[in-house]
Amino acid sequence: MAGADLAGDHTELEVSWAGDVARLVVDGTVVADRFWDGSPWIIETNDAGIRPGSDVRLQILPLPKDAEVGLPAEAQRRRDAVAGDLVSLDSLELLHWIGWTEEPA
């Protein structure tokens, strides 16, 4: 995320991924982790300690084919469609939310 513009009212990372567990590492420290359930992972950058110039890494551990875990139906279908272990980074987006206030006419 070097050079990313994190200024603004609210900035989020939206991660679409598949695997066992993902970890967000900021400047060498794990700041968040999440088990995969098929839904996007949304991380508020300020809460995660991400600042301009931060070293940000996303680590995804594979979900072994023979692991016995419960998943929502859609996630299980995706898992079943893969011959081996499941690990994927589908998309990573940096979203900026800008606040506004409506002025009375």
Contacts in CASP RR format, 6 or more apart in sequence:
PFRMAT RR
TARGET T0000
AUTHOR 0000-0000-0000
METHOD contacts of the structure
MODEL  1
MAGADLAGDHTELEVSWAGDVARLVVDGTVVADRFWDGSPWIIETNDAGI
RPGSDVRLQILPLPKDAEVGLPAEAQRRRDAVAGDLVSLDSLELLHWIGW
TEEPA
1 50 0 8 1.000
1 53 0 8 1.000
1 54 0 8 1.000
1 56 0 8 1.000
1 94 0 8 1.000
2 53 0 8 1.000
3 52 0 8 1.000
3 53 0 8 1.000
4 52 0 8 1.000
4 94 0 8 1.000
5 52 0 8 1.000
5 96 0 8 1.000
6 45 0 8 1.000
6 50 0 8 1.000
6 51 0 8 1.000
6 52 0 8 1.000
8 96 0 8 1.000
8 98 0 8 1.000
9 97 0 8 1.000
9 98 0 8 1.000
9 99 0 8 1.000
10 44 0 8 1.000
10 46 0 8 1.000
10 96 0 8 1.000
10 97 0 8 1.000
10 98 0 8 1.000
10 99 0 8 1.000
11 44 0 8 1.000
11 45 0 8 1.000
11 46 0 8 1.000
11 94 0 8 1.000
11 95 0 8 1.000
11 96 0 8 1.000
11 97 0 8 1.000
12 42 0 8 1.000
12 43 0 8 1.000
12 44 0 8 1.000
12 45 0 8 1.000
12 94 0 8 1.000
12 95 0 8 1.000
12 97 0 8 1.000
13 24 0 8 1.000
13 41 0 8 1.000
13 42 0 8 1.000
13 43 0 8 1.000
13 45 0 8 1.000
13 48 0 8 1.000
13 50 0 8 1.000
13 92 0 8 1.000
13 93 0 8 1.000
13 94 0 8 1.000
13 95 0 8 1.000
14 40 0 8 1.000
14 41 0 8 1.000
14 42 0 8 1.000
14 43 0 8 1.000
14 91 0 8 1.000
14 92 0 8 1.000
14 93 0 8 1.000
14 95 0 8 1.000
15 22 0 8 1.000
15 40 0 8 1.000
15 41 0 8 1.000
15 42 0 8 1.000
15 43 0 8 1.000
15 58 0 8 1.000
15 89 0 8 1.000
15 91 0 8 1.000
15 92 0 8 1.000
16 40 0 8 1.000
16 41 0 8 1.000
16 89 0 8 1.000
16 90 0 8 1.000
16 91 0 8 1.000
16 92 0 8 1.000
17 36 0 8 1.000
17 41 0 8 1.000
17 58 0 8 1.000
17 60 0 8 1.000
17 88 0 8 1.000
17 89 0 8 1.000
17 90 0 8 1.000
18 36 0 8 1.000
18 38 0 8 1.000
18 60 0 8 1.000
18 63 0 8 1.000
18 75 0 8 1.000
18 78 0 8 1.000
18 79 0 8 1.000
18 86 0 8 1.000
18 87 0 8 1.000
18 88 0 8 1.000
18 90 0 8 1.000
19 36 0 8 1.000
19 60 0 8 1.000
19 61 0 8 1.000
19 62 0 8 1.000
19 63 0 8 1.000
19 86 0 8 1.000
19 87 0 8 1.000
19 88 0 8 1.000
20 35 0 8 1.000
20 36 0 8 1.000
20 61 0 8 1.000
20 62 0 8 1.000
20 63 0 8 1.000
20 64 0 8 1.000
20 67 0 8 1.000
20 69 0 8 1.000
20 87 0 8 1.000
21 33 0 8 1.000
21 34 0 8 1.000
21 35 0 8 1.000
21 36 0 8 1.000
21 60 0 8 1.000
21 61 0 8 1.000
22 33 0 8 1.000
22 34 0 8 1.000
22 36 0 8 1.000
22 41 0 8 1.000
22 58 0 8 1.000
22 59 0 8 1.000
22 60 0 8 1.000
22 61 0 8 1.000
23 30 0 8 1.000
23 32 0 8 1.000
23 33 0 8 1.000
23 58 0 8 1.000
23 59 0 8 1.000
23 61 0 8 1.000
24 30 0 8 1.000
24 31 0 8 1.000
24 32 0 8 1.000
24 33 0 8 1.000
24 43 0 8 1.000
24 48 0 8 1.000
24 56 0 8 1.000
24 57 0 8 1.000
24 58 0 8 1.000
25 31 0 8 1.000
25 56 0 8 1.000
25 57 0 8 1.000
25 58 0 8 1.000
25 59 0 8 1.000
26 48 0 8 1.000
26 49 0 8 1.000
26 50 0 8 1.000
26 54 0 8 1.000
26 55 0 8 1.000
26 56 0 8 1.000
27 54 0 8 1.000
27 55 0 8 1.000
28 55 0 8 1.000
28 57 0 8 1.000
31 48 0 8 1.000
31 49 0 8 1.000
32 43 0 8 1.000
32 48 0 8 1.000
34 41 0 8 1.000
36 63 0 8 1.000
36 71 0 8 1.000
36 75 0 8 1.000
37 71 0 8 1.000
37 72 0 8 1.000
37 75 0 8 1.000
38 71 0 8 1.000
38 72 0 8 1.000
38 74 0 8 1.000
38 75 0 8 1.000
38 78 0 8 1.000
45 94 0 8 1.000
50 56 0 8 1.000
58 89 0 8 1.000
58 92 0 8 1.000
60 87 0 8 1.000
60 88 0 8 1.000
60 89 0 8 1.000
61 87 0 8 1.000
62 85 0 8 1.000
62 86 0 8 1.000
62 87 0 8 1.000
63 69 0 8 1.000
63 79 0 8 1.000
63 85 0 8 1.000
63 86 0 8 1.000
63 87 0 8 1.000
64 85 0 8 1.000
65 82 0 8 1.000
65 83 0 8 1.000
65 84 0 8 1.000
65 85 0 8 1.000
65 86 0 8 1.000
70 76 0 8 1.000
71 79 0 8 1.000
78 86 0 8 1.000
79 86 0 8 1.000
END
